[in-house]
């Protein structure tokens, strides 16, 4: 929880939350985006779109920032998806201990490498 609080909102100045018409309105398979529940709610939670979506990207805070390389999607597809879309509130408040107790086997990304610029 302390780590999440430290990062909450720090991404907001880095990613414009302007009108969603200025960015793609469809997430394709492999799209990386911050999870958000409204304006200025970005923290440390990100998600990977496992399939194309026409509903994601319609809100200003649903701003993709990258994509999983196609040759790496098999790794992402091996993550457990049995819990579906989990709300952020309890995850942020309870942290890793909450996740371990309530969502055993949930995939947690601990590192990320940015390739090229």
SULRA-V686759 format. One record per residue. N is the residue number from 1. SS is DSSP state (2 for helix, 1 for strand, 0 for the rest). PSI is psi in degrees with one decimal (NA if undefined). D_FIRST is the distance of its C-alpha to the first C-alpha in Angstrom with 1 decimal. Layout:
n/ss/psi/d_first
N/SS/PSI/D_FIRST
N/SS/PSI/D_FIRST
This chain:
n/ss/psi/d_first
1/0/-38.8/0.0
2/2/-41.0/3.8
3/2/-42.0/5.5
4/2/-42.7/5.1
5/2/-37.2/6.3
6/2/-35.9/8.7
7/2/-14.9/10.2
8/0/125.0/10.5
9/0/-8.8/14.2
10/0/-22.1/15.3
11/0/-18.6/17.1
12/2/-47.6/19.1
13/2/-19.1/21.8
14/2/-23.5/22.3
15/0/118.8/23.0
16/0/134.4/25.5
17/0/31.9/24.9
18/0/-175.2/28.6
19/0/135.1/30.8
20/2/-16.0/29.9
21/2/-16.8/33.6
22/2/-2.0/33.2
23/0/169.9/31.3
24/0/142.2/32.0
25/0/1.4/31.7
26/0/131.0/31.4
27/1/132.5/28.8
28/0/166.8/30.7
29/0/128.7/29.7
30/0/-5.3/27.3
31/1/133.5/26.0
32/1/134.2/22.5
33/1/152.1/20.6
34/1/144.1/17.3
35/0/139.4/16.1
36/0/155.4/16.4
37/0/7.4/17.2
38/0/-177.7/19.4
39/0/138.4/20.3
40/0/36.7/17.8
41/0/6.0/14.8
42/0/138.2/14.3
43/0/-121.8/11.0
44/0/-3.4/10.5
45/0/126.4/12.0
46/1/163.2/15.7
47/1/159.8/18.4
48/1/127.1/22.0
49/0/121.9/24.8
50/0/-11.0/26.6
51/0/162.1/29.7
52/0/146.4/31.2
53/1/130.9/30.0
54/0/-9.1/31.9
55/0/-33.2/29.3
56/0/143.9/26.4
57/0/-0.2/27.1
58/0/-16.8/28.6
59/0/146.7/25.9
60/0/-32.5/25.5
61/0/-7.1/21.7
62/0/72.7/22.7
63/0/110.7/23.7
64/1/146.7/24.2
65/1/-0.8/23.8
66/1/-171.4/25.3
67/1/148.9/26.7
68/0/133.6/26.8
69/0/142.6/30.2
70/2/-39.5/32.5
71/2/-5.2/33.3
72/2/-4.8/29.6
73/2/-25.3/29.1
74/2/-32.1/30.2
75/2/-47.7/27.1
76/2/-41.8/24.9
77/2/-18.0/27.2
78/0/-13.1/26.7
79/0/147.5/23.0
80/0/130.7/22.7
81/0/18.3/22.9
82/0/-18.4/23.6
83/0/-10.8/20.6
84/0/-148.2/21.7
85/0/110.3/19.6
86/0/131.6/16.4
87/0/145.8/14.9
88/2/-30.7/11.6
89/2/-61.1/10.6
90/2/-32.2/9.9
91/2/-42.7/8.2
92/2/-45.1/5.6
93/2/-36.3/5.6
94/2/-19.0/6.2
95/2/-158.0/4.9
96/2/-36.3/8.0
97/2/-41.0/9.6
98/2/-45.2/9.9
99/2/-46.8/11.3
100/2/-39.2/13.6
101/2/-44.3/14.9
102/2/-20.3/15.5
103/0/60.8/16.2
104/0/136.7/18.0
105/0/-2.9/19.4
106/0/135.7/17.1
107/0/133.4/17.5
108/0/119.8/14.6
109/0/125.3/15.8
110/0/-20.2/15.0
111/0/160.8/17.8
112/0/137.3/20.0
113/0/129.1/23.4
114/0/123.7/25.1
115/0/131.3/28.9
116/0/165.5/31.5
117/0/NA/31.6
